[in-house]
Amino acid sequence: MPLVRVHRRGVVTVLELSRPETGNALASRLVADLTSALAAAHEGETRALVLAGSGRHFCTGADLRELSAGADAPEEERAADADRLAALYAALLRCPLLTVAAVQGAAFGGGAGLAAACDLVVASPEARLQFSEVRLGFVPALVAAFLPRRVSPATLARLVLDPHPLDAQAALAVGLVDRVTDDPLGTAEAWAKEVCRKASPSAIAESKRLLLAFALPGLDQHLAEAARANARQRVHPECRRGVMEFLAKRTFPDWLEEA
């Protein structure tokens, strides 16, 4: 079964991450299924996409078990895996359709990146967003390539280097979230339909293209560099330690303590 369910509802199509038992963690197969779903979503009358997660969480970020298991993979395999994730973010950022994220529960690491890559973000009051990679000895390289279109460089540095969960109101204050509501999915669908009623498809697509070009002129180069950093850090001893300790204890390492 696909790990992304596609619900076509008139002009709005909902892409639902469907791996709730793992918090919709970004396993390689989910990345592939979401990339395919994005490509196919342009068919028919779809004018807007809503990205949602099934179960308690939107997306808890990287699949750490898969990351740990692949740490000893050949360099070309690690590079290809990082490139596929970079391509997913690029496809979402460059999608000519309006994109809206409906966030509930956790949106951590790459999951918070998925939300930030959308045009609009709606979150439940209980939602939590965090870029927690450095606490694992990993790097938020890919999301750092496009987060400057949502937050200032100073805010980005604070979110990345001193990560802690932001509640929905805090995320709203820094610009990671646009609306907070008890019904993020329903609100996201209604907002998408409202925008599509007021703006023509070509105007939305061209406006998005220009806004992205102005905000992130070096996107391709930055994503390529970020993918290399992502693949390289996976085999760093500190990343191995951080991931293994988190999987064993469900807590982040104390980096002032010896392993």
LOFINU-295590 format. One record per residue (C-alpha): x, y, z. Coordinates in steps of 0.5 Angstrom, whole numbers, padded with zeros to 4 digits, always signed. Example, Ala and Ser with C-alpha at 12.3 -4.5 7.8 and 13.67 -1.06 7.14 Angstrom:
<nodes>
+0025-0009+0016
+0027-0002+0014
</nodes>
This chain:
<nodes>
+0000+0000+0000
+0002+0007-0001
+0005+0011+0005
+0001+0017+0002
-0006+0017+0001
-0009+0022-0004
-0016+0025-0003
-0019+0029-0009
-0024+0034-0006
-0026+0038-0012
-0021+0043-0013
-0017+0041-0007
-0013+0035-0007
-0011+0032+0000
-0004+0029+0001
-0004+0025+0007
+0002+0022+0010
+0000+0015+0012
+0005+0012+0017
+0002+0014+0023
+0005+0008+0027
+0012+0012+0026
+0009+0019+0027
+0009+0019+0019
+0017+0019+0020
+0021+0020+0013
+0023+0013+0011
+0026+0013+0004
+0019+0010+0001
+0015+0015+0004
+0019+0020+0001
+0019+0016-0006
+0011+0016-0005
+0010+0023-0003
+0015+0025-0009
+0010+0021-0014
+0004+0024-0011
+0006+0031-0012
+0008+0030-0019
+0001+0026-0020
-0003+0032-0017
-0003+0036-0023
-0008+0032-0026
-0015+0034-0027
-0018+0040-0024
-0014+0040-0018
-0012+0047-0016
-0009+0047-0009
-0006+0041-0005
-0006+0040+0003
-0001+0036+0006
-0003+0033+0012
-0001+0027+0017
-0005+0021+0019
-0006+0020+0027
-0003+0024+0032
+0003+0027+0029
+0004+0031+0022
+0011+0028+0021
+0016+0027+0026
+0022+0028+0022
+0027+0023+0019
+0026+0015+0021
+0032+0014+0026
+0032+0007+0025
+0033+0007+0018
+0038+0012+0018
+0042+0008+0023
+0041+0002+0019
+0044+0006+0013
+0050+0009+0016
+0055+0004+0014
+0052+0004+0007
+0057+0006+0001
+0058+0013+0000
+0054+0013-0007
+0048+0010-0003
+0048+0015+0002
+0049+0021-0003
+0043+0018-0007
+0038+0018-0001
+0040+0025+0001
+0039+0027-0006
+0032+0024-0006
+0030+0028+0000
+0033+0034-0003
+0029+0033-0009
+0022+0032-0005
+0023+0039-0002
+0025+0042-0009
+0019+0039-0012
+0014+0042-0006
+0017+0049-0006
+0017+0049-0014
+0010+0046-0014
+0006+0051-0019
-0001+0049-0015
-0002+0053-0008
+0000+0048-0002
-0002+0049+0005
+0000+0044+0011
-0005+0042+0016
+0000+0041+0022
-0002+0037+0028
+0002+0034+0034
+0009+0034+0032
+0013+0037+0026
+0020+0035+0028
+0026+0036+0024
+0025+0034+0016
+0017+0034+0018
+0018+0041+0020
+0021+0042+0014
+0016+0039+0010
+0011+0044+0013
+0016+0050+0012
+0016+0048+0004
+0009+0050+0003
+0006+0056+0002
+0001+0057+0008
+0002+0053+0014
-0004+0052+0019
-0003+0049+0026
-0007+0046+0032
-0006+0049+0038
-0003+0043+0041
+0002+0043+0035
+0010+0043+0036
+0015+0045+0031
+0022+0043+0032
+0029+0043+0028
+0032+0038+0033
+0038+0035+0029
+0044+0038+0032
+0042+0035+0039
+0042+0028+0035
+0049+0030+0032
+0046+0031+0025
+0045+0037+0021
+0039+0041+0019
+0042+0042+0012
+0037+0041+0007
+0031+0045+0011
+0037+0051+0012
+0037+0052+0005
+0030+0054+0004
+0028+0056+0011
+0030+0063+0010
+0024+0065+0006
+0020+0064+0012
+0024+0067+0018
+0030+0071+0019
+0037+0069+0019
+0038+0071+0026
+0032+0067+0028
+0034+0061+0024
+0041+0061+0027
+0037+0060+0034
+0032+0055+0032
+0038+0051+0029
+0043+0052+0034
+0039+0052+0041
+0033+0048+0039
+0027+0047+0043
+0020+0045+0041
+0016+0051+0039
+0008+0051+0041
+0003+0053+0035
+0003+0061+0038
+0011+0061+0038
+0011+0058+0031
+0006+0063+0029
+0010+0069+0032
+0017+0067+0029
+0013+0066+0022
+0013+0058+0021
+0006+0058+0022
+0000+0062+0019
-0006+0060+0023
-0008+0057+0029
-0014+0053+0029
-0018+0047+0033
-0019+0044+0026
-0012+0045+0022
-0015+0040+0016
-0021+0043+0015
-0019+0050+0016
-0013+0049+0011
-0018+0046+0006
-0023+0052+0006
-0017+0057+0006
-0014+0053+0000
-0021+0054-0004
-0022+0061-0002
-0015+0063-0005
-0017+0059-0011
-0023+0063-0012
-0020+0069-0011
-0014+0068-0015
-0013+0065-0022
-0009+0059-0023
-0004+0062-0028
-0003+0068-0023
-0002+0064-0017
+0004+0059-0021
+0007+0065-0024
+0007+0069-0017
+0010+0063-0013
+0015+0062-0019
+0017+0070-0018
+0017+0070-0010
+0021+0063-0010
+0027+0066-0015
+0027+0073-0011
+0027+0069-0004
+0032+0064-0006
+0036+0065-0012
+0041+0060-0011
+0036+0054-0009
+0039+0049-0013
+0046+0050-0011
+0044+0050-0004
+0040+0044-0004
+0046+0040-0007
+0051+0043-0002
+0046+0041+0003
+0045+0034+0001
+0052+0033+0001
+0053+0035+0008
+0047+0031+0010
+0050+0025+0007
+0057+0026+0010
+0054+0027+0017
+0050+0021+0017
+0057+0017+0018
+0060+0022+0023
+0061+0018+0030
+0057+0024+0034
+0051+0022+0029
+0052+0015+0030
+0052+0016+0038
+0046+0021+0038
+0042+0017+0034
+0043+0010+0038
+0042+0014+0044
+0036+0017+0042
+0033+0010+0040
+0035+0006+0046
+0033+0012+0051
+0028+0016+0048
+0033+0022+0050
+0038+0026+0047
+0045+0026+0049
+0049+0030+0054
+0054+0033+0049
+0059+0035+0055
+0059+0028+0058
+0064+0022+0055
+0060+0017+0051
</nodes>
